[in-house]
Amino acid sequence: MSVPKRDVAANQLSQFAKEHQNDKESITTTFGAPVGEKDASLTVGYHGPVLLQDWVLIDELAHFTRERIPERVVHAKERVHLGTSRFSQVAGELGYPDTVRDIRGFAIKFYTDDGIWDLVGNNQPVFFVKDFALFPSFIHVMKRNPKTHLRPDYDMFWDMITLRPETTHTTLIMFSDRGIPNSYRQMHGYGTNTYAFVNAQGTFVYCKFHWRSNQGVVNLSSEEAERIAGRDPDYHTRDLYNAIESADYPSWNFYIQVMTLDQAAKNSYDPFDDTKVWLHSEYPLIPVGRFVLNKNPKNYFAEIEQIGMDPAHLVPERTEKSIWCPFTFSYLAGIEPSPDRMLQGRLFAYADTHRYRLGPNYIQLPVNSPFKMHNYNRDGQGTVISQGGAPNYHPNTFNGPHEDVRAKALSPALALNGIAKRVDSGNDDNFTQSRMFYKNVLKADERNRLITNMLTWLLPTTVVLQERAVAMFSNVDQELGRRLREGLKTRQHVDL
């Protein structure tokens, strides 16, 4: 392996490690209590939900959602909110060029008679980590080094990537052509998390959501992206705005995948693992509808900067019975969470972020407000809707809002059986689907560009991290590992 001459900033972490090589400090919470296991949430058994009593996780998330003022921690540079949709970069900051290599956020807000439903996902079907306990750390390695204030810090990135092999699948996708879409109109969208559908009888199935672009999928090469970044840093924003203003309305077809409880129990891979896809050959796409963007925002701040997307915004009942589930022989009536550990963490973190960034009454802002709101919350910063003289306590005998019988019927009874403990799920099979993507999905020229892109980020890092990366990606494919090793030796891309 070879490493180019590194400046002081690039060596910041190595220098810190040298200066603190004899330190034996334990991880603590913000209030000084020692942490016994950091990389796993407290769940009821392996597939049980995350417990609210996981004070280690809550302590970190409560700080994580407040560590940027006033910019968003993730999805800082949002692009467009067309009444219902938002595009963004996951790790990019305000002012970042649109064409940097990053995962893109793909979120849609539905205003229904039964409340707000936010489908908050990305333009990739998988994510880097599978437990939200690791999410703050992953975002940190994609952000600026807290000492040098430089981004990217290649040591930070590859250190965590090679210590957590579940990142393999999404890392390969990010460094492939898909890492830089040509436009927001020309990329697919995915809910990424696993959700559940429940019907009026309390029967539920698990599901995933897909948006397929009718404009096709077109990506940029690294060289094209770099040229565009210097010429037009708002390239994607401009493209989408102009297309809509010119009545060239982009559209996506909406699909779902469905998995029964019996199928989930027998599935060869964890169906709640966000680092894996549900194979279409086993769980085919079921068409549901179509989504068209036909209006640009009238005011960026009001409709984009103040929007608050939240995966916890799930509707208990559908006003239009439009999704037929062949497995339960009925229309699906509501959307529920699943044991997906990433989703479980997001249910808390997103709303907590909005309450910090926009205020406790962020949901009352026009862009976030449902058609109707009757509850027992009152006052606080940013109050817009006073709810008149209705009582602010429950139960009451003064005609305050009452519990909804329909919603209660749609709340499934979940049988939980397991010991509450922290189980690190990172040691599952992390390479089979990565291998399928590398060998079966990518063509030869796409594999060439993938390796070139990976080498661009690997060459500036340390020999130790280079060796760990080669070893990890050799588990995907020996040829991939060999070409990375040779490229690092010669400091150049090696063709087949």
Secondary structure, DSSP 8 states (H G I E B T S, - for coil): -------TTTTHHHHHHHHTTT-----B-TTS-B-S--SS-EEESSSS-B-TT-HHHHHHHHHHTTSSSSS-SSS-SEEEE-SSEEEEESS--TT--TTSS--EEEEEEEEETTEEEEEEEESSS--S-SSGGGHHHHHHHHS--TTT--S--HHHHHHHHHH-GGGHHHHHHHHSGGGSBS-GGGS-EE--S-EEEE-TTS-EEEEEEEEEETT---B--HHHHHHHHHH-TTHHHHHHHHHHHTT---EEEEEEEEE-HHHHHH-SS-TT-TTS---TTTS--EEEEEEE-----S-HIIIIIT----TT---SS-SS---EETTTTEE--EEEE-S-HHHHHHHHHHHHHHHHHT-TTGGGSTTT--S----S----TT-----TT--SSSS-SS------HHHHHTS------S-EEE---TTS--SHHHHHIIIIIS-HHHHHHHHHHHHHHHTTS-HHHHHHHHHHHHTT-HHHHHHHHHHHHHTS----
